[in-house]
């Protein structure tokens, strides 16, 4: 087949078509308009990006276009993957009901965009969202804000910073009453707060879960509370390895109580073994730490200081 024919087929068949045809389902709770998460079976996850033209497996290094996705799903060779994709020309999967086209806007530098947003303060929209809607104690919100990890996002949302090994902002998680995403043009590393010399590292899947776990544990002074933002970039692993490289370190996998959380725990356990540090898998009593915290909203919570 001529190369221009392959390109035409690829342009007409989004990755979602292939996944839908093979029985994969959208996980709306864990999806964003720019990154749609599909699940099928235990521990099987594919995230579709680039408006359906690209994909990646968050639990491995696999990624690519619709042809490589066909290989990932079982096609034995490129010819078979080409046939599987060509058969889907004209097949239009139903889009998630919340999906909308993103507005094209010129993006300023990550640092500039971050610095232009105000720090949350008591009664500000982001503060109210965390404390009232997500049940995060104000003492924890104050700690994360003082650490420079939070900013006011648009329309009552909150931005939670991901930083590199040098403490520079590389991107941020975006959460709000009607929005869930990650900074356009930003990269994932770790959202984290706590004392810099803490030996215990708790890794969750979302910044709000990291803050919720801190509240649940009374914000232990020996702990850094961190989030991968639902992804696993090479910078994420380097950051985790650097934080547990000190003597006496302990790595705690505090992901969600589901297959993905267990898959994250497997990766973190491998890092702990490689670095020769203690490892613990910590499960929330609900699906995630924020849900557990929300269910216990009426209980008294400590007012800790990190």
C-alpha positions in Angstrom: 0.0 0.0 0.0 1.3 3.4 -0.9 2.4 5.7 2.0 -0.2 8.3 1.1 -2.9 5.7 1.4 -1.6 4.7 4.9 -1.7 8.3 5.9 -5.2 8.7 4.6 -6.4 5.7 6.6 -4.6 6.9 9.8 -6.2 10.4 9.4 -9.7 8.8 9.2 -9.5 6.3 12.1 -9.0 7.7 15.6 -7.5 5.4 18.3 -10.8 5.5 20.0 -12.4 3.6 17.1 -10.0 0.7 17.5 -10.5 0.6 21.3 -14.3 0.8 21.1 -14.5 -2.0 18.5 -12.5 -4.2 20.8 -14.7 -3.6 23.8 -12.7 -1.0 25.7 -14.7 1.4 27.9 -14.2 5.1 28.7 -13.4 5.8 32.4 -15.1 9.2 32.6 -14.0 9.7 36.2 -10.4 9.5 35.3 -10.6 11.2 31.9 -10.1 14.8 30.7 -11.1 16.3 27.4 -7.4 16.1 26.3 -6.6 12.7 27.7 -9.4 10.0 27.5 -8.7 6.9 29.6 -10.0 3.5 28.3 -10.1 0.3 30.4 -10.6 -3.3 29.5 -10.0 -6.1 32.1 -7.8 -6.0 35.1 -4.9 -3.6 34.8 -5.5 -2.9 31.1 -5.4 0.9 30.5 -4.9 3.0 27.3 -5.0 6.8 27.3 -5.9 8.5 24.0 -4.4 11.9 23.3 -3.9 14.4 20.5 -7.6 14.5 19.6 -7.6 10.7 19.0 -4.4 10.6 16.9 -2.1 9.3 19.6 -2.1 7.0 22.7 0.0 5.8 25.5 0.0 3.1 28.2 0.5 4.8 31.6 1.9 1.6 33.1 4.6 1.0 30.4 6.6 2.9 27.8 4.2 1.9 25.0 2.8 4.7 22.9 2.3 5.8 19.3 -0.3 6.2 16.5 -3.4 4.0 15.6 -1.2 1.4 13.8 1.0 0.9 16.8 -2.1 0.7 19.0 -3.3 -2.2 16.8 0.0 -3.9 17.4 -0.3 -3.2 21.1 -3.8 -4.8 21.1 -2.6 -8.0 19.5 -2.0 -7.6 15.8 1.0 -9.8 15.0 2.7 -7.6 12.4 2.3 -4.2 10.6 0.2 -5.8 7.7 -2.3 -7.1 10.2 -2.5 -3.8 12.1 -3.0 -1.9 8.8 -5.9 -4.3 7.9 -7.5 -3.9 11.3 -7.3 -0.1 11.1 -8.5 0.1 7.4 -11.6 -1.9 8.3 -12.6 0.9 10.7 -12.7 3.7 8.1 -16.1 5.4 8.5 -16.7 4.0 12.0 -17.4 6.9 14.4 -17.3 6.0 18.1 -19.6 8.0 20.4 -17.6 10.8 22.2 -17.9 11.1 25.9 -20.7 13.5 26.7 -18.5 16.0 28.5 -15.9 16.2 25.7 -15.6 19.6 24.1 -13.2 21.1 21.7 -10.4 23.0 23.4 -10.0 26.6 22.6 -6.8 27.4 20.8 -4.9 30.1 22.8 -1.3 31.2 22.6 0.5 29.7 25.6 2.9 31.7 27.6 5.8 30.1 29.4 5.0 27.7 32.1 6.7 29.8 34.8 5.1 33.0 33.6 1.6 31.5 33.6 2.1 30.1 37.1 3.4 33.3 38.6 0.5 35.3 37.1 -2.0 33.4 39.2 -2.7 34.4 42.8 -1.9 32.1 45.8 -5.1 30.8 47.4 -6.2 32.5 50.6 -9.0 31.8 53.0 -12.4 32.4 51.3 -10.8 32.6 47.8 -12.5 30.3 45.2 -9.7 27.7 45.1 -9.4 27.6 48.8 -13.2 27.2 49.1 -13.2 24.4 46.5 -10.5 22.4 48.4 -11.9 23.0 51.9 -15.7 22.9 51.2 -16.2 20.8 48.1 -13.3 18.4 48.6 -13.3 18.4 52.4 -9.5 19.1 52.7 -8.9 20.7 56.1 -7.9 24.3 55.9 -4.7 23.6 57.8 -3.5 21.3 55.0 -4.5 23.8 52.3 -2.5 26.4 54.2 0.5 24.2 54.3 0.5 23.4 50.6 -0.1 27.1 49.8 2.8 28.2 51.9 5.0 25.7 50.2 4.2 27.4 46.9 2.4 24.4 45.5 -1.1 25.9 44.9 -2.5 28.7 42.7 -5.9 30.0 41.9 -7.1 28.6 38.6 -10.0 30.0 36.4 -13.6 29.6 37.5 -13.0 28.4 41.0 -10.5 25.7 40.1 -7.1 25.1 41.8 -3.7 24.5 40.2 -1.4 22.1 42.0 2.3 22.4 40.9 4.5 19.7 39.6 8.2 20.5 40.2 11.4 19.1 39.0 14.4 18.0 41.1 15.5 21.7 41.3 12.2 22.9 42.5 11.2 24.5 39.3 7.6 24.5 38.1 7.2 22.2 35.1 3.4 21.9 35.0 0.3 21.6 37.2 -2.7 19.5 37.9 -6.0 21.4 37.3 -9.0 20.5 39.4 -12.3 22.4 39.8 -16.1 22.0 40.1 -16.5 21.5 36.4 -13.0 20.8 35.1 -10.2 18.2 35.4 -7.0 18.4 33.4 -3.3 19.2 33.3 -1.5 22.4 32.2 -1.3 22.9 28.4 2.3 22.6 27.4 3.4 21.5 30.9 5.2 18.3 32.0 4.6 15.9 34.8 7.0 15.2 37.6 5.7 15.3 41.1 3.4 17.5 43.2 4.9 17.2 46.6 5.0 19.0 50.0 6.5 18.3 53.4 9.9 18.8 55.0 12.8 18.5 52.5 14.7 16.1 54.7 11.8 13.8 55.4 12.7 10.1 54.8 9.2 8.8 54.1 7.7 9.4 50.7 4.0 8.7 50.1 3.0 8.7 46.4 -0.6 9.1 45.4 -2.2 9.6 42.0 -3.6 13.1 42.4 -2.6 16.2 44.3 -5.9 16.3 46.2 -5.4 12.7 47.3 -1.9 13.7 48.5 -3.4 16.5 50.6 -6.2 14.2 51.8 -3.7 11.5 52.9 -1.8 14.2 54.7 -5.0 15.2 56.5 -5.8 11.5 57.3 -2.3 10.9 58.8 -2.1 14.2 60.7 0.5 15.5 58.2 3.4 13.5 59.6 6.6 15.5 59.9 8.7 12.6 58.6 6.8 12.4 55.3 6.7 14.0 51.9 3.3 13.7 50.4 3.4 13.5 46.6 1.3 12.9 43.5 2.2 11.7 40.0 -0.9 13.5 38.5 -2.2 10.2 37.1 0.8 9.7 34.8 4.2 8.3 34.8 6.8 10.4 33.0 10.5 9.6 33.0 10.9 12.8 35.1 8.4 11.3 37.6 10.6 8.2 38.2 13.8 10.2 38.4 12.2 12.5 41.0 11.0 9.5 43.1 14.3 7.8 42.9 16.1 11.0 44.1 13.8 11.4 47.0 14.3 7.8 48.3 18.0 7.7 47.6 18.8 8.9 51.2 19.7 6.4 53.9 16.7 5.1 55.9 14.1 6.1 53.3 10.7 4.4 53.0 8.6 4.5 49.8 4.9 4.2 50.4 2.6 3.4 47.4 -0.7 5.2 48.3 -2.5 4.9 45.0 -6.3 4.3 44.6 -7.9 1.1 45.8 -8.3 -0.4 42.3 -6.3 -2.1 39.6 -4.5 1.0 38.5 -3.5 1.7 42.1 -2.1 -1.8 42.3 -0.2 -1.3 39.1 1.3 1.9 40.4 2.3 0.0 43.5 4.1 -2.6 41.5 6.2 0.0 39.8 7.0 1.7 43.1 7.9 -1.6 44.7 10.4 -2.2 41.9 12.0 1.2 42.6 12.2 0.5 46.3 13.9 -2.8 45.6 16.3 -1.2 43.2 17.2 1.6 45.6 17.3 -0.8 48.6 14.7 1.0 50.7 11.7 0.0 52.7 8.4 -0.3 50.8 4.7 -0.3 51.9 1.4 -0.5 50.0 -1.2 1.8 51.7 -4.8 1.4 50.7 -7.6 3.9 51.3 -10.8 2.7 52.9 -12.7 4.2 49.9 -11.7 4.3 46.2 -9.2 7.1 46.9 -8.0 9.2 49.8 -10.2 12.2 49.1 -13.3 10.0 49.0 -12.3 8.5 52.3 -11.8 12.0 53.7 -15.1 13.3 52.3 -16.9 10.3 53.9 -15.4 11.2 57.3 -16.1 15.0 56.9 -18.1 15.0 60.1 -15.2 13.5 62.1 -12.7 15.7 64.0 -9.5 16.2 62.1 -6.1 17.3 63.6 -4.8 20.7 62.7 -1.2 19.6 61.9 1.8 21.6 61.0 4.5 20.3 58.7 
